[in-house]
């Protein structure tokens, strides 16, 4: 049985959530879209590369970004405080936001670009793409949890911060 105080707190929390949602959608209409809320209107993805601006050549990009060819725009600028270089990329033609199913199956162009940008940053900074240790080899019984974990592991590199 719930107390009147608990009910009031629950109502207040839900009302606060609705207000925050309405403010976010007024400030950024993309925030109101459930499947596309993580995308900025401009589509730029930016990372800070710990290299001098003169060391970052946008005409000779690392392989992960070079594979996109003319489908991407690239720009660089000095990072705040002179702490490296900001490398920004975006798709020239913005695809419609992918559905959750697209993202889980790995068919999201923005996620592919995000993953390529992350790998390019690693190549520029340390010269190799760092990998998580592979799962132990051998015969493993396929459990529902294990199958789900394997699926998430395959698309995790494309997720980024949302």
Helices and strands as residue ranges (DSSP letters): H 4-27, G 29-32, E 45-49, G 53-55, H 63-66, G 69-71, E 72-78, G 80-82, E 85-91, H 100-105, H 109-126, H 144-155, G 156-158
